[in-house]
Amino acid sequence: MRGGASLNVLRRELRAGRKSFLGWTIPSALLLLLGMSAFPTISQGTIDINAMMKNLPTGLKAAFGLGALDMKTGVGYFALRSYLMTALIGGIYAALLGATILAKEQGDRTAEFLLTKPISRAQVVGQKAAAVVLYVLLYNAAAVVTALLSFWIFVPSDGYAVGDLFPLFVGQALITLTFGALGFLISTALRKTRGAIPLALGGVLGAFLLSTLSAVSESLRWLRWLSPFKYEDAVDIVLSGLPAWRSLALLGVAAASIALAFPLYQRKDIHA
């Protein structure tokens, strides 16, 4: 019975999260397709896009890696045009999902009712964490399918290989998973989604700002270690491959955040 009740929590969260998942995934996929649809014009046009990038202000080039990759190749264009956008949207979605999935129980006054069922707090945390991870992975799976579809439509003769894109897909997944796990940790500490939502949103946008500042100013370069976006930087991945230790660090942060959520929720005063 306890196992069945635990699975019921997971099923409930997966049902409850469907509209939100589609609401974030479909626009992200459409934006990715829209961005990649410009590649044929860029690659075959008379204007040298790479020369244009080199003439941009130094700060702008540093902030977004412009000019570091060949934008007349499919992989270079995708890395500079679509990777960060998809990771940012996915990070916001994952953080909001994680930050509200536990906090909403107290905000909606359903936490006490939930815990009257034959289910432990650890099972509640475990099943809700599983729902966050599943939806984050599904978002990334949809992004991968959309990216491959866009390459099939708009980059048919570029000579790319799926293996060239795989490290970017992994980097994007690690970014979103990290934000989802950190949001989930936030959810164990807060009592209402009203406080969780701005904190989660601010965390993702703040990390994006830190990654930009660390690239623009040499004196602020140390800020890159505070932003998951810089741990899986698209330019670094294309030029040097997936950074092993930075990827493991993000996995460690995600795993530690979810693990820490268990004891925090055990001590949380649900009845307050």
VEXZALUM-486254 format. One record per residue: x, z, y of N, C-alpha, C in turn. Coordinates in steps of 0.2 Angstrom, whole numbers, plus 5000, padded with zeros to 4 digits. Layout:
# VEXZALUM-486254
XZYXZYXZY ...
//
This chain:
# VEXZALUM-486254
500450004994500050005000500450005006 501050045006501450045012501749985014 501949945008502349885009501749835012 501149835009500649795011500449805019 500449865020500249885027500849855032 501449865030502049845034501949765035 501849735029501749655030501249645035 500649685035500149665039500349675047 500849715048501049715055501449655057 501849625052502149565053501649505054 501149505050500649455050500249455057 500149515059499749525065500149495071 500849515071501249495077501349415077 501349385071501449315070500849275073 500249305071499649275073499549285081 499749345083499649365090500149325095 500749305092501249265096501149195096 500649165092500649095092500549055098 500149075102499949045109500549045114 500849105114501449115118502049075116 502149065109502649025106502548955108 501948925107501848855109501848845117 501648895121501648895128502348885131 502848915127503548915129503948855126 503748835120504148785116503948715118 503348705119503148635120503348615127 503348655133503648635139504348625138 504748665135505448665134505648595130 505248575125505348515122505248455126 504748455130504548405134505148395140 505348455142505848445147506548415144 506648435138507248415135507148335134 506648315132506548245131506548205137 506248235142506248205149506948195152 507348245151508048245153508448195149 508348195143508748145139508548075140 507948065142507647995143508047955149 508447995153508847965158509447945156 509647955149510347945147510447865147 510047825144510147755144510347725151 509947745156510147725163510847745165 510947815163511647835165512247805162 512147795155512647765151512747685153 512247655154512247575155512247555162 512147605167512047585174512747565177 512647535183513247515186513647565190 513247625191513547685195513947725190 514547735191515047785187514847855188 514447885184514147955185514748005184 515247985181515848035180516248035187 516347975190516647975196516248015202 515548005201515148045206515248125205 515248145199515348215197516048235200 516548205200517148225202517148235210 516748195213516648205220516248255223 515948295218515448345220515948405223 515648455227515948515229516248555223 516848575224517248615219516848675216 516448705220516048765218515548745213 515148685215514648665211514848635204 515448605204515748575198515848635193 516148685196516448745192515848785189 515248795193514648825191514348805185 514348735185513948705179514348655175 515048665176515448625171515448545173 515248525179515148455180515848425181 515848365178516548335178516948345172 516848405168517248425163517148385157 516548345156516448305150516248235152 516248195148516048125149515348115148 514948105154514248105154513948035151 514447995150514147925147514147925140 514347985137514247995130513648035128 513348025123512748065122512848145121 513348165118513548235117513648265124 514148235128514348255134513748265139 513248215139512648215143512248275141 512148275134511648335132511948405134 512648405133512948475134512848495142 512948445146512848465153512148455156 511748425153511048405156510548455153 510548465146510048495143510148565139 510748575137510948635134510748695137 511048705143510948765147510148775149 509848725150509148725152508748755146 508848725140508548745134508648825132 509348835133509548905132509248955137 509148935143508848985148508148995147 507748945145507048945144506948985138 507348975133507349015126507549085127 508049095132508249165133507649205136 507349175141506749205144506249225140 506049175136505549185131505649235126 506349235123506549285118506549355121 506749365127506849425130506149455132 505649415134504949435135504649455129 504749415124504449435117504649495115 505349505115505649565112505449635116 505449625123505249675127504549705127 504149665125503349685125503149695118 503449685113503149685106503049755104 503449805106503349875105502949915111 503149895117502949925123502149915123 501949855121501249845122500749895118 501049925113500649965109500450025113 500850055117500650115121500350085127 500450035130500150005135499349995134 499249965128498549955125498250005122 498650065121498350125118498150115111 498650075108498450065100499050095096 499550125099500150145095499850205090 499450255093499250305089498850285083 498350235084497950205079498450175074 498950135076499350095071499750145067 499950205069500350255066499850295061 499250295062498750325057498750295051 498950225051498950185044499550215040 499450195033500050215029500650175030 500950185036501550145038501950195042 502650195041503150235045503350195051 503650235055503850205062504450155060 504850175055505350125054505050055051 504550065048504249995045503949965051 503649995056503349965062503949925066 504449965067505049935070505349875066 505449885060505649825056505249765056 504649775055504149715055504149685062 504149725067504049695074504749655075 505349685073505949655074505949585071 505749585064505649525060505249475064 504749495067504349445071504649415077 505049455080505449425086505949375083 506349395078506849355075506549285073 506049295069505749235067505449185072 505149215077504949165083505549135087 506049175088506649155091506949095087 507049105080507349055076506848985076 506149005076505748945076505848905083 505948945088506048905095506648865094 507148895092507748855091507748795086 507348805081507248745076506848695080 506348715084505948655088506448625092 506948665096507348635100507848585097 508048605091508548555087508148495085 507548495082507148435081507048395087 506848425092506748385098507448355101 507948385100508648355102508748295098 508748305091508848255087508448195088 507748205089507248155091507448115097 507748155102507948125108508548075107 508948105103509548065102509347995098 508948005093508747945089508347895094 507947915099507647875103508047845109 508447885112508847875118509547855117 509847885112510547875111510747845104 510447785103510447755096511147725094 511547705099512147675097512747705100 512747765101513247805104513847825099 513747815093514247835088514347915087 513847955089513848025088513648045081 513848105079513648125073513348195074 512848215069512448275070512948335070 513548325066514048375066514348395073 514248345078514548355085514048395088 513448395087512848435090512748505087 512948515081512848575077513148635081 513748635083514048695086513548715093 513348665096512948675102512248705100 511948685094511348715092511448785090 512048805087512148875085512248915091 512648885096512748925102512148945106 511648895106511048905109510648965106 510648955099510249005095510549075096 511249085096511549145097511349175104 511349135109511149165116510449185116 509949145113509249175113509149235109 509449235103509449285098509649355102 510249345105510449405109509949435114 509649385118509249415123508549445120 508349415114507749435110507949505108 508549525105508649585102508749635108 509049615114509149665119508449685122 508049635123507349645125506949695120 507049685114506749725109507049795110 507649805111507949875112507549905118 507449865124507149885130506449915128 506049875123505449895121505349955118 505849985115505850055112505850105117 506150095123506250145128505650145133 505350095134504750095139504050105136 503650125140502950135137502450085139 502550045144502149995146502449925147 502049875145502349805147502449795154 502149825158502149815165502949835168 503249875165503949895166504449845162 504249825156504649795152504749725154 504249685157504249615158504749605164 504749645170505249625175505949645173 506049695169506649715167506949655162 506549635158506849585153506949515157 506549495161506649435165507249445170 507249505173507849515177508449515174 508449535167509049535163509349465162 508849425160509049355158509349315165 508949315170509149285176509749315179 509849385178510449415181511049385177 510949385170511549355166511749285168 511249245170511349175172511749175178 511549225183511849225189512549245188 512649295184513349315183513849265180 513549225176513949165173514049115178 513649105183513749055188514349085193 514249145195514749185199515449185196 515449195190516149205186516449135186 516049075186516349015186516648995193 516249015198516348995205516949025208 517049095207517549135210518049155205 518749145206519249165201519249245201 519149275207519149345207518549385203 518049345202517449365198517449345191 517949315189517949285182517849335177 517949395178517849445173517149455172 516649435176515949445175515749395169 516149355167515949305161515749345155 516149405155516049445149515449485148 515049485154514349515154513849475153 513949405152513449355151513449315145 512949325141512949285134512949205136 512749185141512849115143513549085143 514049135145514749115145515049125139 514749165134515049175128514949105124 514449075125514349005122514248955127 514748945131514748895136514848825133 514348775135514348715132514948675133 515348675138515948635139516448665134 516548725134517048755129516848735122 516248735120516048715113516248645112 516048595116516148525115516948515115 517348545119518048535119518448575114 518248635112518648675108518248695101 517648675101517248705095516948775096 516548795092516148855092516648915093 516648955098517149015098516949065093 517349075088517249115083517149195085 517649215089517549295090516949305095 516849255100516349265105515649265101 515649215096514949215093514849275088 515349295085515349365082515149415086 515349415092515249475097514449475099 514249415100513449405101513049425095 513249405089512949435083512949505083 513549535084513649605084513149645089 513049615095512649645100511949645098 511749585095511049575093510849625087 511349635082511249675077511249745079 511749765083511749835086511149855090 510849805094510249825098509649835093 509549795088509049805083509149865079 509749885077509849945073509750005078 509950005084509850065088509050075090 508650025089507950025091507650075086 507850075080507550125074507550195076 508150225077508250295079507850305086 507950265091507550275097506850275096 506550235092505850235091505650295087 506050315083505850375079505750435083 506150445089506150505093505650495099 505450435100504950415105504350455105 504050485111503450525111502850475112 502550455106502050405106501450435110 501350495109500750525112500750545119 501250535122501350555129500950495134 
//
